[in-house]
Amino acid sequence: MGKHSVTSGSSDEYSAHLVWDWNGTLLDDVTAVISATNAAFAEIGIEPITLERYRELYCVPIPKFYERLMGRMPTDLEWEVMDQIFHRHYRERRAGCGLTAGAEELLGQWGRAGRSQSLLSMYMHHELVPVVRGYGIESHFIRVDGRTGPSGGSKALHMERHLEALAGTASPERTVVIGDAVDDALAAEHVGARAVLYTGGSHSRASLETAGVPVVDTLEEAVAEAIRLTA
């Protein structure tokens, strides 16, 4: 994927900006995701998957992940069924999930230091906004964007639109994306931003390391890396 430049003036004018991912990063929901995934698999006769196997095989776009498990691409009907079932089961399980350890404190510290931050997720926008509000952290972000349009794709174009909406507030050159998937690093590269990847979500450390960006085990380390990258 080629790099897309998001113009927003000289980077010297801007403080460091974080773009946080939601699922598997700020929200500690990997157990809910695995449970919902296995419920979707059961509907079409796929054996359940362990967390370790999930992290080993996970990739975006999601149909490609299913191909790795099934040995073939799912049909359009299978994909539609699995996607609907996954989201239904995920909603039931997400309510029991908490924020990742230290997340709220880190958000507060970043803001008090005079830096900006936003949230970009591939979770459906109309569901994301009230969910984030429900966790009491919405005020930390200057913008919260979820996915619009069909599921299963990459974050790159969403990142492009997200940073274009922040033009005048955040510069891509001074922006660090913190997420739990290789796709977060690809989306950051697409707009000329940096990325730090967190091992607590969808990917194994080995798969995250293929992205060629810093990989960390805690959000505290992620923020420390972001400060280093924007120094």
C-alpha positions as CSV (number, residue, x, y, z in Angstrom):
1,M,0.0,0.0,0.0
2,G,1.4,3.4,-1.0
3,K,1.9,6.2,1.5
4,H,-0.7,8.9,1.4
5,S,0.3,12.3,2.7
6,V,-2.2,14.0,4.9
7,T,-1.3,17.7,4.7
8,S,-1.6,19.7,7.9
9,G,1.1,22.3,7.9
10,S,4.6,22.2,9.4
11,S,5.0,19.5,11.9
12,D,6.9,21.9,14.1
13,E,3.6,23.6,14.9
14,Y,2.1,20.6,16.5
15,S,2.5,18.7,19.8
16,A,2.7,14.9,19.8
17,H,-0.6,13.2,19.0
18,L,-1.8,9.6,19.8
19,V,-4.3,7.7,17.8
20,W,-5.5,4.9,20.0
21,D,-7.1,1.6,18.8
22,W,-10.0,0.4,20.8
23,N,-10.6,-3.4,20.7
24,G,-7.7,-5.3,22.1
25,T,-5.8,-2.1,23.0
26,L,-7.7,0.3,25.3
27,L,-10.4,-2.3,25.8
28,D,-9.3,-5.6,27.2
29,D,-11.7,-7.7,25.2
30,V,-9.7,-10.5,23.7
31,T,-11.5,-13.3,25.6
32,A,-14.8,-11.9,24.4
33,V,-13.5,-11.9,20.8
34,I,-12.3,-15.5,21.0
35,S,-15.6,-16.6,22.5
36,A,-17.6,-14.8,19.9
37,T,-15.4,-16.1,17.1
38,N,-15.9,-19.7,18.2
39,A,-19.6,-19.1,18.3
40,A,-19.5,-17.9,14.7
41,F,-17.3,-20.9,13.7
42,A,-19.7,-23.4,15.3
43,E,-22.5,-22.1,13.1
44,I,-20.7,-23.4,9.9
45,G,-18.9,-26.4,11.4
46,I,-15.4,-25.0,12.1
47,E,-13.6,-26.4,15.2
48,P,-13.1,-23.9,18.0
49,I,-9.8,-22.0,18.2
50,T,-7.6,-21.3,21.1
51,L,-6.3,-17.8,21.9
52,E,-2.7,-18.9,21.0
53,R,-3.9,-20.2,17.6
54,Y,-6.0,-17.1,17.0
55,R,-3.0,-14.8,17.6
56,E,-0.8,-16.9,15.4
57,L,-3.2,-16.8,12.4
58,Y,-5.1,-13.5,12.8
59,C,-4.8,-11.0,9.9
60,V,-6.8,-8.3,8.1
61,P,-8.9,-8.4,6.0
62,I,-10.9,-10.8,8.2
63,P,-12.0,-13.1,5.4
64,K,-8.3,-13.8,4.8
65,F,-8.1,-14.9,8.5
66,Y,-11.0,-17.3,7.9
67,E,-9.3,-18.6,4.8
68,R,-6.2,-19.5,6.9
69,L,-8.5,-21.5,9.2
70,M,-10.8,-23.1,6.6
71,G,-8.3,-23.8,3.9
72,R,-10.4,-21.7,1.5
73,M,-12.1,-18.3,1.4
74,P,-15.6,-18.3,2.9
75,T,-18.4,-17.8,0.5
76,D,-20.2,-14.5,0.6
77,L,-23.1,-16.2,2.5
78,E,-20.8,-17.8,5.0
79,W,-19.0,-14.5,5.6
80,E,-22.3,-12.7,6.1
81,V,-23.5,-15.3,8.5
82,M,-20.3,-15.5,10.5
83,D,-20.0,-11.7,10.7
84,Q,-23.6,-11.3,12.0
85,I,-23.2,-14.1,14.6
86,F,-19.8,-12.8,15.7
87,H,-21.2,-9.4,16.5
88,R,-24.3,-10.7,18.2
89,H,-22.2,-12.9,20.6
90,Y,-19.5,-10.2,21.0
91,R,-22.1,-7.6,22.2
92,E,-23.3,-10.1,24.9
93,R,-19.7,-10.7,26.1
94,R,-18.3,-7.2,25.7
95,A,-20.3,-5.9,28.6
96,G,-18.1,-7.9,31.0
97,C,-14.9,-6.5,29.7
98,G,-12.9,-3.7,31.3
99,L,-10.3,-1.3,30.1
100,T,-6.8,-2.5,29.8
101,A,-4.6,-2.1,32.9
102,G,-3.4,1.5,33.3
103,A,-5.4,2.8,30.3
104,E,-7.4,5.5,32.0
105,E,-4.4,6.8,34.0
106,L,-2.3,7.0,30.8
107,L,-5.0,8.8,28.9
108,G,-5.2,11.4,31.7
109,Q,-1.4,11.8,31.9
110,W,-1.1,12.4,28.2
111,G,-3.8,15.0,28.2
112,R,-2.5,16.8,31.3
113,A,0.9,17.1,29.5
114,G,-0.8,19.3,26.9
115,R,-0.8,16.6,24.2
116,S,-3.8,15.6,22.1
117,Q,-5.2,12.1,21.4
118,S,-8.0,10.5,19.5
119,L,-9.5,7.1,19.0
120,L,-10.0,5.2,15.7
121,S,-11.6,1.8,15.7
122,M,-12.9,-0.7,13.1
123,Y,-15.8,-1.3,15.5
124,M,-19.0,0.1,14.1
125,H,-19.2,3.9,14.7
126,H,-22.8,4.0,15.9
127,E,-22.0,1.4,18.5
128,L,-18.5,2.6,19.4
129,V,-19.3,6.1,20.5
130,P,-21.8,5.1,23.2
131,V,-19.6,2.2,24.3
132,V,-16.6,4.5,24.8
133,R,-18.8,7.0,26.6
134,G,-20.0,4.2,28.9
135,Y,-16.5,3.6,30.0
136,G,-16.1,7.2,31.1
137,I,-13.2,8.1,28.9
138,E,-14.7,10.0,26.0
139,S,-13.6,13.4,27.2
140,H,-9.9,12.4,26.8
141,F,-10.3,12.3,23.0
142,I,-10.5,15.2,20.6
143,R,-12.2,12.8,18.1
144,V,-13.7,9.3,18.2
145,D,-14.2,7.5,14.9
146,G,-15.5,4.0,14.3
147,R,-16.0,2.1,11.1
148,T,-18.5,3.2,8.6
149,G,-19.3,0.9,5.7
150,P,-18.9,-2.9,5.4
151,S,-16.8,-4.9,7.9
152,G,-13.8,-7.0,7.1
153,G,-11.5,-4.4,5.5
154,S,-8.3,-2.5,6.4
155,K,-7.9,0.5,8.6
156,A,-5.8,2.5,6.2
157,L,-8.5,4.6,4.5
158,H,-10.3,5.1,7.8
159,M,-7.0,6.5,9.2
160,E,-6.6,8.8,6.2
161,R,-10.0,10.3,6.8
162,H,-9.4,10.4,10.6
163,L,-6.3,12.5,10.3
164,E,-7.7,14.7,7.5
165,A,-10.5,15.5,10.0
166,L,-7.8,16.5,12.5
167,A,-5.9,18.7,10.1
168,G,-4.9,21.9,12.0
169,T,-4.8,20.0,15.2
170,A,-2.5,17.0,14.6
171,S,0.3,16.4,12.2
172,P,0.9,12.9,10.8
173,E,4.7,13.4,11.3
174,R,4.0,14.0,15.0
175,T,1.4,11.3,15.3
176,V,1.8,7.8,16.8
177,V,-0.8,5.0,16.4
178,I,-1.0,2.6,19.3
179,G,-2.8,-0.7,18.4
180,D,-2.7,-4.4,18.7
181,A,-2.6,-5.5,15.0
182,V,-0.2,-5.3,12.1
183,D,-3.0,-3.5,10.2
184,D,-2.6,-0.6,12.7
185,A,1.0,-0.2,11.6
186,L,0.1,-0.4,7.9
187,A,-2.6,2.3,8.5
188,A,0.0,4.5,10.2
189,E,2.5,4.0,7.4
190,H,-0.2,4.9,4.9
191,V,-0.6,8.4,6.3
192,G,3.0,9.0,7.2
193,A,2.6,8.4,11.0
194,R,4.5,6.1,13.4
195,A,3.1,3.1,15.2
196,V,3.7,1.1,18.4
197,L,2.1,-2.3,18.7
198,Y,0.8,-3.9,21.9
199,T,0.9,-7.7,22.5
200,G,-2.3,-7.9,24.6
201,G,-4.7,-8.2,21.8
202,S,-5.2,-10.0,18.5
203,H,-1.6,-10.9,17.4
204,S,1.3,-12.9,18.8
205,R,4.5,-11.0,19.4
206,A,6.1,-12.8,16.5
207,S,3.5,-11.7,14.0
208,L,3.5,-8.1,15.3
209,E,7.3,-8.0,14.9
210,T,6.9,-8.5,11.2
211,A,5.6,-4.9,10.9
212,G,9.0,-3.5,11.7
213,V,7.8,-1.1,14.4
214,P,8.3,-1.1,18.2
215,V,6.4,-4.0,19.9
216,V,5.6,-3.7,23.7
217,D,3.8,-5.7,26.4
218,T,2.1,-2.9,28.2
219,L,0.3,0.3,27.3
220,E,2.7,2.2,29.6
221,E,5.6,1.0,27.4
222,A,3.6,2.0,24.3
223,V,3.2,5.6,25.5
224,A,6.9,5.7,26.5
225,E,7.8,4.6,23.0
226,A,5.4,7.2,21.5
227,I,7.2,9.9,23.5
228,R,10.5,8.7,22.3
229,L,9.4,8.6,18.6
230,T,8.0,12.1,18.7
231,A,10.9,13.7,20.7
